[in-house]
Amino acid sequence: MKGEKYLFVVSGPSGTGKDTVVASLLKKHPEIQHTVSATTRTPREGEKDGINYHFMTVADFEDHLAHDQIVEHTKYCENYYGTLRSEIEGRMALGIPVILVIEVEGAGNIKKMYPGATTIFVLPPDMPELERRL
């Protein structure tokens, strides 16, 4: 697809610092846009729809899946989480760099769909530090 070179995918195990790395990158490069994931879980206090997540019902999420509007997804603790096609393809077509922070399996699926995307796998500095973080 046109613009795949503008798609960056950051993944890695829990506790490796993915969000910290991306937050630092976005501070230094405001031209890069972070995607907002969709979820079926209930919003937590202070979370806003469209900012923290796109909050959906299970039926809405499954409808988006059936209509190929979600490019990757997972189910965790009985809730769906996924990336909306609209969150990435419009930006890529306009040449706007876009970054996803997703779990490892989802990153593999994105790479299959968008082979020109850049994938970044984050590892912890060492096992004792990972244990401390978790």
N, C-alpha and C positions, 0 to 999 in steps of 0.2 A: 504494500500500500504506500501511496505517496506520503512522505513525511516520517517514515519509520525511524529515520536517523534522529528524530527529535524525541523519541520515546526511551525513557530510562526506567529500569525496574530494579529496585533494591529489595533484596530478600536475605534471609538468614534465620537461624534459630532464635527463639525467644531469649532476650537478655543480651544480645550481641551489640546493641547500640544503634540499630537501624534508624530509629526515629531521631536520635541525637545527631547522627551523621547528616541526615536529611535536613533537620532544622538548621544546622550550621551552614549547609550548602545554600539553603533558601535565603538565609540572612545575607549572604555574600552575593547571591545571584537572584535578585527578585524577578528577573525575567522568566525564570523557571516556575512552572505552575504545578502544584501538588494536586493529585486527584482526590476526590471525596468518595469514599466507598459507600455502598448501599448495605443496609442491614435490616433484619427483621426484629432485632432486639428492641426493647423499650428504651427510650432516651433516658440517660442519667441526668441528675440535677445539673443544670447549667448548659447542657448540650443543646445545640440548635440544628434543626433540620437544614441540610444543604451546606452547613459549615463543618460540623463534626462528622456527620454521616447523612446520607439520604435515608431517612427512616421509612420503611415500607411494611405493609402487611405481608404475611406469608403468601397470600393469594396474588398480590401485586408482584412480588419477587418472582414467583413461579410463572406468572404471565410474561414478565420480562425475559425469563429464561426461555420460555416456549417461543418467543418472537426474536430470539438471537440478539437481545439488547444487552446482555451481560457477557463480557468476554472471559471472565474467570470467576469462579466462586468456590466457596467451601461452606460446610455446615459445622458449627462449633457450639457446644452447649445448647443444642436444639435451635440455634438461630443461624440463618443464612448471613453470609458476608460475601460481597462481590464487587467487581468493578464494572460500572456501566460503560457500554460502548461509547455513549455520548460524551463521557468524561475525557476520552482520549482522542478519538478520531477527528473531531472538529479542530482541536488544537494542532494535531499533527498536520492536517491539511493546510493550516495557516502558517506552519513553520514555527509554532510556539513550542518550546521545550516543555515536556510534561514528565513528571516523575511519579511512579507508583511505589508504595511500600507495601509489599504483600508477602504471604507465606511462600515457602519454597516450591510447593507443587504448583501454585498459581503462577509463579514466575516461569516455570517450565512451560506451562500452557500458553502464556503470553509470548514466549520466545518462538513457539511453534506457529502461532498465528501471525506474528510480526517478526520475521527473522532478522530484520534490520535493526531491531531494538537493541539497546545496550543493557546487558544484565550485570548487576553488581551483587556479589555475594559477600556479606559481612560476617566475619568471624570474631569471636572475643579474643582479647590479648592472650589469655591462657585459661586453663580450666579452673584454677582457684578464683580468678576474677569472675568468671561466669557463675560459679557457685555462689559467690558473694552477691552478685546482682539478682540471682533468682531467689 
